[in-house]
Amino acid sequence: MGHAGMAATAVRYLRSVGAPTTGPVEAHPAAAGPCDPPRPRLRAVGDDERAPLDPGEFRRVLGNFATGVTVVTAPAAEGEPGPAGFACQSFSSLSLDPPLVSFMVARTSTTWPRIARAGVFCVNVLGADQGELCRGFAVSGADKFAGVAYDAAPVSGSPRLTGVPAWIDCTIQAVHTGGDHLIVVGRVDALGAEDDAEPLLFHRGRFGRFTP
């Protein structure tokens, strides 16, 4: 599935439940009714729009910003063999009223279309000793849930991974395009945390933790 197909998958779901999308839209070439609504207009970035930045230098500099690490999961949608999930460090809180969170996902992701079809997700905030768990969900094409303990988040039914310091159960609210990524906004339906748990950190390409 190409970039446009992935974005169209998200928009088809969001339109079906009446959730908002942003940006100009054009009619899908095969549109024939509510099962195939409009999709965002996607186009290549022109040479005159690209800043004169070396991608390696961009990664090096931005890598100095330390982040937490999460695993975003979703239950199996109709026709799917099992639940979906991927490791994600680009997660953040967005709004208190209403309660919203967001994460970014590459438009080349093969996991995102499955989450979009489910229409819901759970953000699992990883703890300091869960680096290997993160690596397992960062691998493409494998059974990421093999040997992983989890139960169902209370509202969405998304996998809630055992032992995580915090979890946020969400419904997809909106999807925005952002360069080579999609910006996914979720409405928080339920959440919980272990107050004394230590988080897993990511900095300069490596996992870390707080030191006393």
Backbone as numpy.savetxt, mean C-alpha at the origin, in Angstrom:
# Nx Ny Nz CAx CAy CAz Cx Cy Cz
-0.01 -7.06 -16.24 -0.86 -5.86 -16.24 0.01 -4.62 -16.24
-0.22 -3.67 -17.16 0.57 -2.45 -17.25 0.15 -1.41 -16.24
0.86 -0.27 -16.28 0.56 0.81 -15.33 -0.88 1.26 -15.44
-1.35 1.47 -16.64 -2.73 1.94 -16.81 -3.72 0.91 -16.31
-3.44 -0.37 -16.54 -4.34 -1.41 -16.07 -4.43 -1.47 -14.56
-3.29 -1.27 -13.89 -3.30 -1.28 -12.42 -4.11 -0.12 -11.87
-3.89 1.07 -12.44 -4.67 2.22 -11.97 -6.15 2.03 -12.27
-6.46 1.45 -13.43 -7.85 1.24 -13.78 -8.53 0.28 -12.83
-7.78 -0.73 -12.36 -8.34 -1.68 -11.39 -8.78 -0.96 -10.13
-7.93 -0.05 -9.63 -8.28 0.70 -8.42 -9.49 1.57 -8.66
-9.50 2.26 -9.80 -10.61 3.18 -10.07 -11.92 2.42 -10.26
-11.87 1.25 -10.90 -13.09 0.47 -11.07 -13.71 0.13 -9.73
-12.86 -0.27 -8.78 -13.38 -0.58 -7.45 -13.95 0.66 -6.79
-13.17 1.74 -6.79 -13.60 2.96 -6.09 -14.88 3.52 -6.68
-15.01 3.50 -8.00 -16.24 3.98 -8.63 -17.42 3.11 -8.24
-17.19 1.80 -8.09 -18.29 0.88 -7.78 -18.88 1.13 -6.41
-18.05 1.65 -5.49 -18.55 1.91 -4.14 -18.80 3.39 -3.90
-18.63 4.20 -4.93 -18.91 5.63 -4.81 -17.83 6.42 -4.14
-16.61 5.86 -4.02 -15.51 6.61 -3.40 -14.93 7.57 -4.42
-14.36 8.71 -3.95 -13.84 9.70 -4.90 -12.51 9.30 -5.49
-12.26 9.73 -6.71 -10.94 9.65 -7.32 -10.60 11.05 -7.79
-9.33 11.29 -8.10 -8.93 12.64 -8.49 -8.26 12.61 -9.83
-8.14 13.81 -10.43 -7.45 13.95 -11.69 -8.40 13.85 -12.86
-7.98 14.31 -14.03 -8.83 14.22 -15.20 -9.06 12.79 -15.58
-10.22 12.48 -16.18 -10.52 11.12 -16.58 -10.88 11.10 -18.06
-10.70 9.93 -18.64 -11.12 9.74 -20.01 -11.90 8.45 -20.07
-12.78 8.31 -21.03 -13.57 7.09 -21.14 -12.67 5.93 -21.51
-12.90 4.79 -20.85 -12.19 3.57 -21.19 -12.61 3.15 -22.59
-11.66 2.70 -23.45 -12.04 2.35 -24.82 -13.13 1.31 -24.91
-13.20 0.42 -23.90 -14.21 -0.64 -23.96 -15.38 -0.36 -23.04
-15.51 0.90 -22.58 -16.56 1.21 -21.61 -17.93 0.94 -22.21
-18.73 0.18 -21.45 -20.07 -0.15 -21.95 -21.09 -0.10 -20.84
-20.69 0.39 -19.65 -21.63 0.42 -18.55 -20.91 0.49 -17.22
-21.62 0.24 -16.12 -21.04 0.42 -14.79 -19.91 -0.54 -14.47
-19.75 -1.61 -15.23 -18.67 -2.56 -14.95 -17.34 -2.08 -15.52
-17.33 -1.03 -16.31 -16.10 -0.56 -16.93 -16.11 0.96 -16.99
-16.02 1.63 -15.83 -16.15 3.08 -15.76 -14.87 3.78 -16.21
-14.85 5.13 -16.19 -13.67 5.87 -16.61 -12.46 5.56 -15.74
-11.30 5.85 -16.28 -10.05 5.64 -15.54 -9.24 6.93 -15.61
-8.22 7.09 -14.71 -7.40 8.29 -14.78 -6.63 8.35 -16.09
-6.43 9.55 -16.61 -5.61 9.70 -17.81 -4.15 9.59 -17.40
-3.45 8.60 -17.92 -2.05 8.37 -17.59 -1.22 8.65 -18.84
-0.03 9.21 -18.66 0.83 9.49 -19.79 2.27 9.41 -19.35
3.17 9.28 -20.30 4.59 9.25 -19.99 5.05 10.63 -19.56
6.08 10.68 -18.73 6.66 11.95 -18.31 7.57 12.45 -19.42
7.35 13.68 -19.84 8.17 14.26 -20.90 9.56 14.61 -20.41
10.52 14.65 -21.34 11.89 14.97 -20.97 12.00 16.35 -20.33
11.13 17.28 -20.74 11.20 18.62 -20.19 10.64 18.71 -18.79
10.02 17.61 -18.29 9.45 17.60 -16.94 10.39 16.95 -15.93
11.43 16.30 -16.41 12.34 15.59 -15.52 13.40 16.54 -14.97
13.54 16.54 -13.65 14.59 17.35 -13.04 15.95 16.70 -13.33
17.02 17.49 -13.42 18.35 16.94 -13.72 18.96 16.28 -12.50
18.35 15.18 -12.07 18.81 14.47 -10.88 19.22 13.06 -11.24
20.31 12.61 -10.65 20.74 11.24 -10.82 19.90 10.36 -9.89
19.26 9.28 -10.40 18.42 8.43 -9.55 19.16 7.86 -8.35
20.43 7.49 -8.55 21.20 6.95 -7.44 21.42 7.98 -6.35
21.69 9.22 -6.75 21.87 10.27 -5.77 20.56 10.60 -5.06
19.47 10.56 -5.81 18.15 10.77 -5.20 17.90 9.74 -4.10
18.16 8.46 -4.40 17.97 7.40 -3.40 18.90 7.59 -2.21
20.17 7.96 -2.48 21.13 8.10 -1.39 20.72 9.19 -0.41
20.33 10.34 -0.96 19.96 11.46 -0.09 18.68 11.17 0.67
17.65 10.67 -0.03 16.38 10.39 0.64 16.51 9.25 1.64
17.52 8.38 1.46 17.74 7.29 2.40 18.16 7.75 3.79
18.53 9.03 3.92 18.88 9.56 5.23 17.67 9.82 6.10
16.49 9.74 5.50 15.26 9.92 6.28 14.85 8.57 6.84
14.96 8.41 8.15 14.61 7.14 8.80 13.10 6.97 8.85
12.63 5.76 8.59 11.20 5.48 8.62 10.92 4.23 9.44
9.66 4.06 9.77 9.20 2.78 10.28 9.00 1.83 9.12
8.62 0.60 9.43 8.41 -0.43 8.41 7.07 -1.11 8.67
6.30 -1.31 7.62 5.00 -1.96 7.76 4.85 -3.08 6.74
3.86 -3.91 6.97 3.39 -4.86 5.96 1.91 -4.56 5.75
1.55 -4.23 4.52 0.16 -3.94 4.16 -0.45 -5.24 3.63
-1.56 -5.66 4.23 -2.20 -6.92 3.85 -3.65 -6.69 3.43
-4.19 -7.65 2.72 -5.61 -7.61 2.32 -6.12 -9.03 2.24
-7.41 -9.25 2.49 -7.97 -10.59 2.38 -8.08 -10.99 0.91
-8.25 -12.27 0.69 -8.40 -12.75 -0.69 -9.70 -12.23 -1.28
-9.61 -11.56 -2.42 -10.80 -11.15 -3.15 -11.37 -12.35 -3.88
-12.56 -12.19 -4.42 -13.21 -13.30 -5.13 -12.32 -13.77 -6.28
-12.07 -15.07 -6.32 -11.25 -15.63 -7.36 -9.76 -15.67 -7.06
-9.33 -15.07 -5.94 -7.92 -15.06 -5.57 -7.59 -16.31 -4.77
-6.35 -16.83 -4.89 -5.97 -18.06 -4.18 -5.74 -17.86 -2.69
-5.50 -16.64 -2.26 -5.22 -16.39 -0.85 -5.05 -14.90 -0.61
-4.70 -14.52 0.63 -4.53 -13.11 0.95 -3.33 -12.50 0.25
-3.28 -11.17 0.24 -2.19 -10.44 -0.40 -1.46 -9.60 0.64
-0.20 -9.30 0.36 0.55 -8.44 1.27 1.89 -8.04 0.69
2.38 -6.88 1.12 3.71 -6.45 0.69 4.33 -5.56 1.76
5.67 -5.54 1.81 6.40 -4.69 2.74 6.35 -3.25 2.26
6.13 -2.32 3.18 5.93 -0.92 2.81 6.51 0.00 3.87
7.41 0.89 3.46 7.94 1.88 4.40 7.33 3.26 4.17
6.61 3.43 3.07 6.03 4.74 2.75 4.61 4.84 3.28
4.47 4.62 4.58 3.17 4.71 5.26 3.17 5.92 6.17
2.03 6.59 6.29 1.94 7.72 7.21 0.50 7.96 7.62
0.34 8.60 8.77 -0.97 9.10 9.15 -1.27 10.31 8.29
-2.54 10.57 8.01 -2.91 11.64 7.10 -3.88 12.63 7.73
-4.90 12.13 8.43 -5.94 13.02 8.96 -6.50 12.43 10.24
-6.79 13.32 11.19 -7.40 12.88 12.45 -8.92 12.87 12.35
-9.48 13.86 11.66 -10.94 13.98 11.55 -11.31 14.35 10.12
-11.68 13.35 9.30 -11.88 11.94 9.62 -10.54 11.21 9.74
-10.53 10.04 10.39 -9.27 9.30 10.55 -8.85 8.65 9.23
-7.75 9.16 8.67 -7.25 8.66 7.40 -5.76 8.36 7.52
-5.30 7.35 6.78 -3.89 7.04 6.64 -3.59 6.91 5.16
-2.31 6.85 4.82 -1.95 6.69 3.41 -0.70 5.83 3.29
-0.55 5.22 2.14 0.71 4.56 1.79 0.91 4.70 0.29
2.15 4.54 -0.14 2.50 4.63 -1.55 2.94 3.27 -2.05
2.55 2.95 -3.27 2.90 1.67 -3.86 3.29 1.89 -5.32
4.33 1.19 -5.76 4.78 1.32 -7.14 3.70 0.86 -8.11
3.57 1.56 -9.22 2.57 1.17 -10.20 2.95 -0.12 -10.92
4.16 -0.61 -10.70 4.57 -1.91 -11.25 4.29 -3.05 -10.28
3.76 -2.75 -9.10 3.50 -3.79 -8.10 2.48 -4.80 -8.60
2.78 -6.08 -8.39 1.81 -7.13 -8.74 0.86 -7.42 -7.58
1.18 -6.92 -6.40 0.32 -7.13 -5.23 -0.79 -6.09 -5.16
-0.50 -4.85 -5.57 -1.49 -3.78 -5.45 -2.81 -4.10 -6.13
-2.86 -4.64 -7.34 -4.17 -4.92 -7.94 -5.03 -5.85 -7.09
-4.40 -6.77 -6.37 -5.16 -7.69 -5.51 -5.73 -6.94 -4.30
-4.96 -5.99 -3.76 -5.47 -5.18 -2.65 -6.60 -4.28 -3.14
-6.43 -3.72 -4.33 -7.48 -2.86 -4.90 -8.77 -3.63 -5.10
-8.67 -4.88 -5.57 -9.87 -5.69 -5.76 -10.55 -6.01 -4.44
-9.76 -6.21 -3.38 -10.34 -6.48 -2.06 -11.05 -5.23 -1.52
-10.50 -4.04 -1.82 -11.12 -2.79 -1.38 -10.83 -2.41 0.06
-10.06 -3.23 0.76 -9.73 -3.00 2.17 -8.28 -3.41 2.40
-7.71 -2.98 3.52 -6.36 -3.41 3.86 -6.10 -3.21 5.34
-5.06 -3.88 5.83 -4.61 -3.70 7.21 -3.13 -3.36 7.18
-2.75 -2.28 7.85 -1.35 -1.91 7.98 -0.81 -2.54 9.26
0.19 -3.40 9.10 0.84 -4.05 10.24 2.17 -3.36 10.50
2.28 -2.64 11.60 3.51 -1.94 11.95 4.47 -2.96 12.58
5.64 -3.13 11.98 6.55 -4.18 12.42 7.39 -3.76 13.61
7.73 -4.77 14.44 8.54 -4.56 15.61 10.02 -4.76 15.33
10.85 -4.39 16.30 12.30 -4.39 16.13 12.87 -5.75 15.75
12.21 -6.84 16.15 12.72 -8.19 15.87 12.04 -8.85 14.68
11.38 -8.07 13.85 10.62 -8.64 12.73 11.20 -8.30 11.36
12.53 -8.13 11.33 13.19 -7.85 10.07 13.04 -8.97 9.06
13.14 -10.21 9.51 13.00 -11.35 8.60 11.58 -11.44 8.04
10.60 -11.10 8.87 9.22 -11.07 8.41 9.07 -10.06 7.29
9.69 -8.90 7.46 9.65 -7.87 6.44 10.27 -8.38 5.14
11.42 -9.01 5.22 12.10 -9.52 4.03 11.23 -10.52 3.28
10.49 -11.34 4.03 9.62 -12.31 3.39 8.52 -11.65 2.56
8.01 -10.52 3.05 6.95 -9.83 2.32 7.49 -8.90 1.24
8.81 -8.74 1.19 9.43 -7.92 0.15 9.77 -8.73 -1.10
9.62 -10.07 -1.02 9.94 -10.94 -2.14 8.75 -11.04 -3.07
8.99 -10.92 -4.36 7.92 -11.01 -5.34 7.77 -12.44 -5.84
6.52 -12.88 -5.98 6.24 -14.17 -6.58 6.22 -15.35 -5.63
6.56 -15.15 -4.38 6.57 -16.25 -3.42 5.26 -16.28 -2.64
5.02 -17.40 -1.91 3.89 -17.47 -0.99 4.31 -16.75 0.28
3.98 -15.48 0.36 4.46 -14.65 1.45 3.89 -15.03 2.80
2.76 -15.72 2.81 2.11 -16.06 4.08 2.48 -17.45 4.58
3.34 -18.17 3.86 3.75 -19.51 4.28 4.47 -19.44 5.62
3.94 -20.14 6.62 4.55 -20.16 7.94 4.35 -18.91 8.76
3.56 -17.96 8.28 3.33 -16.70 9.00 2.03 -16.80 9.79
2.11 -16.52 11.07 0.93 -16.57 11.94 0.16 -15.26 11.86
-1.15 -15.36 11.73 -1.99 -14.16 11.68 -3.43 -14.53 12.00
-4.21 -13.52 12.36 -5.65 -13.68 12.48 -6.31 -12.62 11.62
-7.62 -12.50 11.70 -8.35 -11.57 10.84 -8.57 -10.24 11.57
-8.23 -9.14 10.91 -8.55 -7.82 11.46 -10.06 -7.71 11.61
-10.53 -6.99 12.64 -11.95 -7.08 13.02 -12.97 -6.58 12.02
-12.62 -5.61 11.18 -13.59 -5.05 10.25 -13.37 -5.58 8.83
-12.16 -5.48 8.32 -11.89 -5.86 6.93 -11.64 -7.35 6.74
-11.23 -8.04 7.80 -10.84 -9.43 7.65 -9.46 -9.60 7.07
-8.72 -8.51 6.87 -7.36 -8.58 6.36 -6.45 -9.28 7.37
-5.40 -9.95 6.91 -4.47 -10.58 7.85 -3.85 -9.58 8.82
-4.01 -9.88 10.11 -3.36 -9.10 11.15 -2.24 -9.98 11.71
-1.00 -9.60 11.42 0.14 -10.45 11.71 0.39 -10.56 13.21
0.67 -11.76 13.66 0.90 -12.01 15.08 2.17 -11.31 15.56
2.07 -10.64 16.69 3.24 -10.05 17.32 3.60 -8.66 16.87
2.81 -8.04 15.98 3.15 -6.68 15.55 2.82 -5.68 16.65
3.60 -4.62 16.78 3.34 -3.62 17.82 2.03 -2.85 17.61
1.60 -2.69 16.32 0.39 -1.92 16.06 -0.21 -2.38 14.74
-1.51 -2.18 14.61 -2.22 -2.52 13.37 -3.32 -1.49 13.13
-3.60 -1.23 11.85 -4.62 -0.26 11.46 -5.46 -0.89 10.37
-6.74 -1.08 10.63 -7.68 -1.76 9.73 -8.42 -0.70 8.92
-8.39 -0.80 7.59 -8.85 0.31 6.74 -9.71 -0.14 5.56
-10.49 0.81 5.07 -11.19 0.69 3.79 -10.57 1.70 2.82
-10.36 1.31 1.57 -9.79 2.22 0.58 -10.75 3.40 0.38
-10.22 4.60 0.56 -11.01 5.83 0.42 -10.78 6.50 -0.93
-9.54 6.55 -1.37 -9.21 7.21 -2.64 -7.84 6.74 -3.10
-7.60 6.87 -4.39 -6.30 6.54 -4.99 -5.90 7.68 -5.90
-4.68 8.20 -5.71 -4.17 9.31 -6.51 -2.91 8.86 -7.24
-2.69 9.41 -8.42 -1.45 9.12 -9.13 -0.36 10.04 -8.64
0.87 9.51 -8.54 2.01 10.28 -8.08 3.28 9.77 -8.75
3.55 10.23 -9.98 4.73 9.77 -10.69 4.66 8.29 -10.97
5.72 7.56 -10.59 5.74 6.12 -10.83 5.08 5.33 -9.70
4.41 6.03 -8.78 3.71 5.38 -7.67 2.23 5.79 -7.66
1.46 5.05 -6.89 0.09 5.43 -6.55 0.05 5.79 -5.08
-0.75 6.79 -4.75 -0.94 7.22 -3.36 -2.31 6.72 -2.92
-2.31 5.79 -1.98 -3.54 5.15 -1.53 -3.96 5.75 -0.20
-5.18 6.22 -0.12 -5.73 6.78 1.12 -6.73 5.79 1.70
-6.59 5.50 2.97 -7.50 4.57 3.64 -8.24 5.21 4.79
-9.53 4.89 4.91 -10.32 5.32 6.07 -10.15 4.30 7.17
-9.75 4.74 8.35 -9.47 3.83 9.46 -10.78 3.39 10.10
-10.97 2.06 10.16 -12.18 1.49 10.76 -11.93 0.91 12.15
-10.70 0.49 12.41 -10.34 -0.08 13.71 -8.82 -0.05 13.80
-8.29 -0.07 15.03 -6.85 -0.07 15.22 -6.51 -0.49 16.64
-5.24 -0.83 16.85 -4.80 -1.24 18.18 -3.29 -1.25 18.24
-2.73 -1.24 19.48 -1.28 -1.19 19.64 -0.87 -1.75 20.99
0.37 -2.22 21.03 1.04 -2.59 22.28 1.94 -1.41 22.65
1.62 -0.72 23.73 2.29 0.54 24.04 3.78 0.40 24.31
4.24 -0.75 24.79 5.64 -0.90 25.17 6.49 -1.53 24.08
5.93 -1.79 22.91 6.67 -2.48 21.85 7.67 -1.53 21.19
8.80 -2.10 20.75 9.84 -1.32 20.09 9.71 -1.47 18.57
9.76 -0.37 17.81 9.53 -0.46 16.36 10.77 -0.89 15.59
10.53 -1.42 14.40 11.60 -1.68 13.43 11.82 -0.40 12.63
13.08 0.00 12.47 13.42 1.21 11.73 14.18 0.86 10.46
14.08 1.73 9.46 14.82 1.54 8.21 15.55 2.83 7.89
16.88 2.71 7.68 17.70 3.90 7.45 18.90 3.52 6.59
19.10 4.26 5.51 20.22 4.03 4.60 20.31 2.57 4.14
19.15 2.00 3.82 19.13 0.67 3.28 19.27 -0.46 4.28
19.25 -0.13 5.59 19.43 -1.15 6.61 18.36 -1.02 7.69
18.06 -2.16 8.34 17.17 -2.15 9.48 17.94 -1.68 10.71
17.20 -1.07 11.64 17.81 -0.62 12.88 16.78 -0.59 13.98
17.21 -0.11 15.14 16.32 -0.01 16.29 16.81 1.09 17.20
15.93 1.55 18.08 16.32 2.53 19.07 17.31 1.91 20.04
18.27 2.72 20.49 19.20 2.26 21.53 19.02 3.14 22.75
19.08 2.56 23.96 18.90 3.34 25.18 19.97 4.43 25.30
